Amino acid sequence: MHNQGIGSWPARRAQLSPGRTALVHEGKAVTYAQVHERSTRLASRLRAEGVGPGDRVAYLGTNHPAFAETMFATHMIGAVFVPLNFRLTAPELDYVLGHSGASLLVYGHGCAETAAALTARDGLRGVVALSDPSPGERDYEPWLASGDPSPLDVPVSRDDPAFILYTSGTTGRPKGAVLTHANIIWNTLNLMVGLDIASDEVTLISAPLFHVAALNQMLLPTFLKGGCSVIMPAWDVDACYDLIAEHRITWMFGVTTMFAAFAQSPRWAGADLSSLRHLMSGGAPIPETLIRTYQERGLVFCQGYGLTETSPGATWLEAAESVERAGSAGVPVFFADVRLVRPDLTEAVPGERGEVLIQGPNVTPGYWNDPEATAAAFSEGGWFHSGDIATRDEDGFVTIVDRVKDMYISGGENVYPAETEAVLFEHPSVAGCAVIGVPDEKWGQTGRAFFTLRPGTHATADELRSFLAARLAKYKIPAHFDEVDSLPRTGSGKVQKQKLRELPLPPGS
């Protein structure tokens, strides 16, 4: 087979396990043989539209099997897949479509209004709608069905670009991280070394598939092993409980907000969660108190660390270490190396904070059409600068502290908001929180905490301040506390701190 990339996976899987269920969505099951046939038909339609090797195909929509079909079809013909954040506005998406130079757009349910408002669509070869297409657009199902199911074998190298994944753009314009087929394959191998993924896995895809964790840490490894991916259109606590019960889910991923909401549900205490083999988290640090909540139910909670640019796995905490070292992000994944360095790039000693640098075959070759950003992201020897601060213990286990840009200096002391947030989250009334640095005449900078409360609870700023005072040094305690209805978040669930920084301080602060 000349296609050495992800586009060959449906054919290989269909040969190995044609009748096994690959995807489940809203009660409808799709086998591996069906994924192969449908993706092949779609690939032939893309070719008929003039899409060829190196061209970019964009997808806009909530989680749906069409995401996987469009992705595989794109890779079958050597093109590059560009998943779009469906929470972005039309002007934001116009930038991504224009910057990536997308040739064709497929969009799904709930995105028709946004798709219609795109000015970049005028430069596309085609627009395909999953339902109710506008004049001039293709209707996904009949368009796909009219495609040729004959096997395709377009030459694709593992070093060819597979994805352009745009960062959330919390500051400035988003950058398009290029991930090659090799990056994805090596990331999948790293995950399989660290986690015992089985061929009978029933994986819950509840985070957005445009995000690297849901795509590369869940959907693709499950597909490679021949497991079943149960696709949720969007995260919903009750739906999650229902799907676990109906399908006997074995594996799920989440971020702090998802796991916190799940554990705070009235269904938590009585739910049968015995089918769950592994819970996985990544990205921002998960408060240790939340991890313990799951471990007390006898659930295996594995934490890792990574970025879009590392495909994403960079470190991993294996199940055997998950109780004793709860809160740690683990050690470097098998086929990658991690360093913690000072600003002068010398090695940080155990216990000392340093920036996380990653090197390995899972690391992006760079940013799409942005040589300056690419050059700035790497040190000599191909070491990628994460912008994250961490410590390492004597045994080599890494604990993520915070983002470099989120750190602030109060009275000459470095304050890492993630540390304050983790303690604040332990308060029984706090459902979510975020801390930023704000100007202060006396200290230079001080903290401002935004928090949401659990339903039916109450907490004042003075109560929260006293709670922190018993647990943190005085300089780490925010001077300002703001109760909010919700925290602004990216599509991957991370708090958009830049939006919080833009909020004025209340009068008299």
C-alpha positions in Angstrom: 0.0 0.0 0.0 1.4 3.4 -1.1 -0.6 5.3 1.5 1.5 5.1 4.7 -0.6 7.6 6.6 -3.9 7.7 8.5 -5.9 7.4 5.3 -4.9 3.7 5.1 -6.4 2.9 8.5 -10.0 2.3 7.4 -8.9 -0.2 4.7 -6.6 -2.0 7.1 -9.2 -2.1 9.9 -12.0 -3.2 7.5 -9.8 -6.1 6.5 -9.1 -7.1 10.1 -12.5 -6.6 11.7 -15.1 -5.6 9.0 -18.2 -6.4 11.1 -17.0 -4.9 14.4 -18.7 -1.6 15.5 -16.4 1.4 14.9 -18.7 4.3 15.8 -21.9 4.9 17.7 -23.8 8.2 17.5 -27.2 8.9 18.8 -28.1 5.2 18.8 -26.8 4.4 15.3 -23.9 2.0 14.9 -21.4 2.0 12.0 -19.1 -0.9 11.3 -15.5 -0.7 10.2 -16.5 -2.0 6.8 -19.0 0.8 6.5 -16.5 3.5 7.7 -14.1 2.2 4.9 -16.8 2.3 2.2 -18.3 5.6 3.2 -14.8 7.3 3.5 -13.8 5.9 0.2 -16.9 7.2 -1.6 -16.3 10.6 0.1 -12.7 10.6 -1.0 -13.7 10.1 -4.6 -16.1 13.0 -4.4 -13.4 15.2 -3.0 -11.2 14.3 -5.9 -14.0 15.2 -8.3 -14.1 18.6 -6.7 -10.4 19.1 -7.6 -9.1 18.4 -4.1 -5.7 16.7 -4.3 -2.5 16.0 -2.3 -1.5 18.9 0.0 -4.9 20.7 -0.4 -6.7 21.5 2.8 -10.2 20.3 3.7 -12.0 22.0 6.6 -14.7 20.6 8.9 -17.0 22.7 11.0 -19.5 21.0 13.3 -20.2 19.2 16.6 -19.1 15.7 17.2 -20.5 13.4 14.5 -19.4 10.4 12.5 -19.1 12.7 9.4 -16.1 14.2 11.2 -14.2 10.9 11.1 -15.4 10.1 7.5 -14.3 13.5 6.2 -10.9 13.2 8.0 -10.2 9.7 6.6 -11.4 10.7 3.1 -9.1 13.7 3.2 -6.1 11.6 4.2 -7.0 8.9 1.6 -6.2 11.4 -1.2 -3.1 13.0 0.6 -4.9 16.2 1.5 -4.7 17.9 4.9 -7.5 18.0 7.4 -8.4 21.2 9.2 -10.9 20.7 12.0 -12.6 24.0 13.0 -13.7 25.2 16.4 -17.5 25.4 16.0 -17.7 27.9 18.9 -15.8 30.6 16.9 -17.6 33.4 15.2 -17.7 33.8 11.4 -14.9 36.4 11.4 -12.7 34.2 13.5 -13.4 31.3 11.2 -12.8 33.4 8.1 -9.2 34.0 9.4 -8.6 30.3 9.9 -10.0 29.3 6.5 -8.0 32.1 4.8 -4.8 31.4 6.7 -5.0 27.6 6.0 -6.0 28.1 2.4 -8.8 25.6 2.7 -10.2 24.2 -0.6 -13.4 22.8 0.6 -15.6 23.1 3.7 -17.9 20.4 5.2 -20.2 21.7 8.0 -22.6 20.0 10.3 -25.8 20.5 12.3 -26.2 23.8 14.1 -23.5 25.6 12.0 -25.6 26.7 9.0 -26.0 30.3 10.2 -22.3 30.6 10.8 -21.4 28.9 7.5 -23.7 31.3 5.7 -21.9 34.3 7.2 -18.5 33.2 6.1 -16.9 35.5 3.6 -14.1 33.0 3.0 -16.6 30.6 1.5 -16.3 32.6 -1.8 -12.8 31.3 -2.2 -13.7 27.6 -1.6 -14.1 25.0 -4.4 -17.1 23.6 -2.6 -19.3 23.7 0.5 -21.0 20.5 1.8 -23.8 20.5 4.4 -24.8 17.5 6.5 -28.4 18.7 6.3 -30.5 21.4 4.7 -27.9 22.7 2.2 -28.3 26.3 0.9 -28.3 26.9 -2.8 -25.0 26.0 -4.4 -24.0 23.7 -1.5 -23.8 19.9 -1.7 -26.0 17.7 0.4 -23.6 15.4 2.4 -25.5 12.0 2.3 -26.5 11.9 -1.4 -23.2 13.5 -2.4 -21.3 10.8 -0.5 -23.5 8.0 -1.8 -22.8 9.0 -5.4 -19.1 8.5 -4.8 -17.1 5.7 -6.2 -16.4 2.9 -3.6 -13.4 1.5 -5.6 -10.3 1.3 -3.5 -7.9 4.3 -3.6 -4.1 4.1 -3.0 -2.7 7.6 -3.4 1.0 7.8 -2.3 1.2 9.5 1.1 4.4 9.7 3.2 4.3 9.5 6.9 6.2 12.8 6.9 3.4 14.6 5.0 1.1 17.0 6.9 -2.0 15.3 8.2 -3.6 18.0 10.3 -3.5 21.8 10.8 -4.8 22.3 14.3 -5.3 25.9 15.3 -4.5 26.9 18.8 -7.3 28.5 20.8 -6.0 32.0 20.2 -6.4 33.1 23.8 -4.0 35.9 23.0 -3.6 37.3 19.5 -4.3 35.3 16.3 -4.4 31.6 16.5 -1.5 29.6 15.1 -1.9 26.5 13.0 0.2 23.7 14.4 1.1 21.2 11.6 0.9 17.5 12.6 2.3 14.9 10.3 1.0 11.4 9.9 4.2 10.3 11.7 3.5 12.6 14.6 0.1 11.0 15.0 1.4 7.4 14.7 4.2 8.0 17.3 1.7 9.7 19.6 -0.6 6.7 19.3 2.3 4.3 20.1 3.3 6.5 23.1 -0.2 6.3 24.5 -0.5 2.5 23.9 2.8 2.0 25.8 1.4 3.9 28.8 -2.2 2.7 28.7 -3.5 -0.8 28.1 -6.0 0.0 25.3 -7.9 -3.1 24.3 -9.6 -4.2 21.2 -12.9 -4.4 23.1 -12.6 -0.8 24.3 -15.8 1.2 24.4 -14.5 4.8 24.4 -16.7 7.8 25.2 -15.9 10.7 22.9 -17.3 13.6 24.9 -14.8 16.4 24.4 -14.9 18.3 21.0 -13.2 16.3 18.2 -11.6 19.5 16.9 -9.5 19.4 20.0 -6.3 17.3 19.9 -7.1 15.2 23.0 -10.4 13.9 21.8 -9.0 13.3 18.3 -5.5 11.9 18.9 -5.8 10.5 22.4 -9.2 8.9 22.1 -10.8 8.4 18.6 -7.7 7.4 16.6 -6.1 5.0 19.2 -9.5 3.4 19.7 -9.9 3.0 15.9 -6.4 1.6 15.5 -7.1 -1.1 18.1 -10.5 -1.9 16.6 -12.5 -0.7 19.6 -15.8 1.2 19.6 -16.1 5.0 19.9 -19.4 6.3 21.3 -19.6 9.8 20.1 -21.5 12.5 22.1 -22.5 15.5 20.0 -21.6 17.7 23.0 -20.7 17.3 26.7 -23.8 16.7 28.9 -23.6 15.2 32.4 -26.8 13.3 32.3 -26.2 12.0 28.8 -22.8 10.8 30.0 -24.3 8.8 32.8 -26.9 7.4 30.3 -24.3 6.3 27.8 -22.1 4.7 30.4 -25.0 2.6 31.5 -26.3 1.8 28.0 -22.9 1.0 26.3 -20.8 0.0 29.3 -18.2 2.6 28.6 -14.7 1.5 29.5 -12.6 4.6 28.8 -13.3 8.4 28.9 -11.4 11.6 28.8 -12.2 14.9 30.5 -10.9 18.2 31.7 -11.4 19.7 35.2 -14.8 21.2 34.4 -16.2 18.0 33.0 -15.0 15.7 35.8 -16.1 18.2 38.4 -19.6 18.4 37.0 -19.8 14.7 36.7 -18.9 14.1 40.3 -21.2 16.9 41.5 -24.2 15.3 39.8 -27.0 13.8 42.1 -26.5 10.6 40.1 -22.8 10.2 41.2 -23.5 8.3 44.5 -25.8 5.7 43.0 -24.5 5.2 39.5 -23.0 1.9 38.3 -19.5 3.0 37.1 -18.0 -0.5 37.2 -17.4 -0.7 33.5 -14.9 2.2 33.5 -11.4 0.9 33.3 -9.6 4.2 32.9 -10.4 7.9 33.3 -7.9 10.2 31.5 -7.2 13.8 31.9 -4.7 16.2 30.4 -4.1 19.8 29.5 -4.4 22.1 32.5 -3.5 20.6 35.9 -6.4 18.7 37.6 -6.8 19.6 41.3 -5.6 16.6 43.4 -8.8 16.8 45.5 -10.8 16.1 42.4 -8.6 13.1 41.4 -9.0 11.7 45.0 -12.8 12.0 44.6 -12.7 9.5 41.7 -10.1 7.3 43.3 -12.3 6.9 46.4 -14.9 5.4 44.0 -12.3 2.8 43.0 -11.8 4.4 39.6 -8.4 4.6 37.9 -7.6 8.2 37.1 -4.6 8.6 34.8 -3.2 12.1 34.1 -0.9 13.2 31.3 0.5 16.4 30.0 0.9 17.6 26.5 0.1 20.3 23.9 -1.4 20.5 20.5 2.1 20.8 19.2 3.2 17.5 20.7 0.3 15.5 19.2 -0.4 15.9 22.3 1.2 13.4 24.7 4.5 14.5 26.3 4.3 12.9 29.8 2.2 10.2 31.2 1.3 8.9 34.7 0.6 5.1 34.4 -2.2 3.5 36.3 0.2 1.8 38.8 1.4 5.2 39.9 -1.9 7.0 39.8 -2.8 6.7 43.5 0.6 7.3 45.1 1.5 10.2 42.8 -1.9 11.8 42.2 -1.5 15.3 40.8 1.7 14.5 38.9 1.7 14.5 35.1 4.1 11.5 35.2 7.3 10.9 33.3 8.2 11.5 29.6 6.3 9.3 27.2 8.2 6.3 25.8 9.3 7.9 22.5 10.0 11.4 23.6 12.3 13.4 25.9 11.4 16.2 28.3 13.7 18.8 29.9 13.0 21.4 32.5 15.2 24.5 32.0 15.9 27.8 33.5 15.6 31.0 31.4 19.2 30.6 30.3 18.4 27.0 29.1 20.5 25.3 31.8 18.9 22.3 33.5 16.6 22.9 36.5 17.5 20.7 39.5 14.9 18.5 41.1 12.3 20.6 43.0 13.2 23.7 41.0 10.7 25.3 38.6 11.6 25.3 35.0 10.1 25.6 31.5 9.1 22.3 29.9 10.9 21.5 26.6 9.9 18.5 24.5 11.8 16.7 21.8 10.6 13.6 19.8 8.9 12.2 16.7 5.5 13.3 18.1 6.5 17.0 18.0 5.2 19.3 15.3 7.6 20.4 12.5 6.2 23.9 13.0 3.3 26.3 12.4 1.5 26.6 9.1 2.8 29.6 7.0 4.5 31.1 10.1 8.3 30.7 10.0 8.8 33.3 12.7 6.6 31.6 15.2 8.2 28.2 14.3 11.7 29.6 14.8 10.7 31.2 18.1 9.2 27.9 19.4 12.3 25.8 19.1 15.8 25.7 20.6 18.8 24.1 19.0 18.4 20.4 18.7 14.7 20.5 18.0 13.6 21.2 21.5 10.1 22.6 21.5 9.3 25.4 24.1 6.0 24.6 25.8 5.6 27.9 27.7 4.6 25.8 30.7 6.3 25.7 34.1 6.9 22.5 36.0 9.0 20.8 38.7 10.5 17.3 38.6 11.2 15.2 41.7 14.2 12.9 42.3 12.5 10.0 40.5 11.8 12.1 37.4 8.1 12.6 37.9 6.9 15.9 36.5 4.3 18.2 38.1 2.9 21.0 36.0 2.8 24.3 37.9 1.4 26.9 35.5 1.9 28.7 32.2 4.8 31.1 32.0 2.5 33.9 30.8 0.1 33.3 33.7 2.7 33.7 36.4 2.7 37.1 38.1 5.1 38.8 40.6 3.7 40.1 43.9 6.1 41.9 46.2 9.0 40.3 44.4 7.6 36.8 44.8 6.6 34.6 41.8 2.9 33.5 42.1 1.6 30.6 40.0 -2.2 30.9 39.7 -2.7 27.2 39.2 -1.5 26.6 42.8 -4.0 29.1 44.2 -6.8 27.7 42.0 -6.1 24.1 43.1 -6.5 25.1 46.8 -9.5 27.3 46.1 -11.2 24.5 44.3 -11.0 22.4 47.5 -13.6 24.8 49.1 -16.9 22.8 49.2 -18.9 25.7 47.6 -16.5 26.4 44.7 -17.5 24.8 41.4 -14.9 26.5 39.3 -12.2 29.2 39.6 -9.5 31.2 37.8 -6.9 33.5 39.1 -5.1 36.2 37.2 -2.5 38.9 38.1 -3.7 42.5 38.2 -1.7 45.8 38.8 -1.3 46.9 42.5 0.3 50.1 43.7 1.9 48.5 46.8 2.9 45.1 45.6 3.3 45.7 41.8 0.8 42.9 41.1 -1.7 41.0 43.1 -4.2 38.3 42.4 -7.8 38.5 41.3 -9.9 35.4 41.7 -13.0 34.7 39.7 -15.2 31.9 41.0 -18.5 30.1 40.4 -20.5 28.4 43.1 -22.2 25.0 43.3 -26.0 25.2 43.2 -27.5 25.9 46.6 -24.3 27.0 48.2 -22.9 30.3 49.4 -19.5 31.8 50.0 -18.3 35.3 50.5 -14.9 36.8 49.5 -13.9 37.0 53.2 -14.8 33.3 53.7 -12.7 32.3 50.7 -9.9 34.5 51.8 -9.8 32.9 55.2 -10.0 29.4 53.6 -6.9 30.2 51.5 -5.1 31.9 54.4 -5.0 28.6 56.3 -3.4 26.8 53.4 -1.2 29.3 51.4 1.4 31.9 52.0 -0.1 35.4 52.3 1.4 36.7 49.0 -0.4 33.9 47.1 -3.8 35.0 48.3 -5.7 37.2 45.8 -6.7 40.6 46.9 -9.8 40.6 44.8 -12.6 38.0 44.6 -15.4 38.1 41.9 -18.3 35.7 41.9 -19.4 35.0 38.3 -22.1 32.9 36.7 -19.7 31.2 34.4 -16.0 31.4 33.3 -15.2 32.1 29.6 -13.7 28.9 28.1 -12.1 27.7 24.9 -13.6 24.9 22.9 -11.3 22.5 24.8 -12.6 23.7 28.2 -9.6 25.9 29.2 -10.4 29.2 30.9 -9.8 32.1 28.6 -7.8 34.2 31.0 -7.2 36.9 28.5 -10.9 37.7 28.5 -10.8 37.9 32.3 -7.8 40.3 32.1 -9.8 42.6 30.0 -12.5 43.1 32.7 -12.1 46.3 34.7 -11.7 46.0 38.5 -14.9 47.0 40.4 -14.9 50.6 41.8 -13.0 51.0 45.0 -10.8 47.9 44.4 
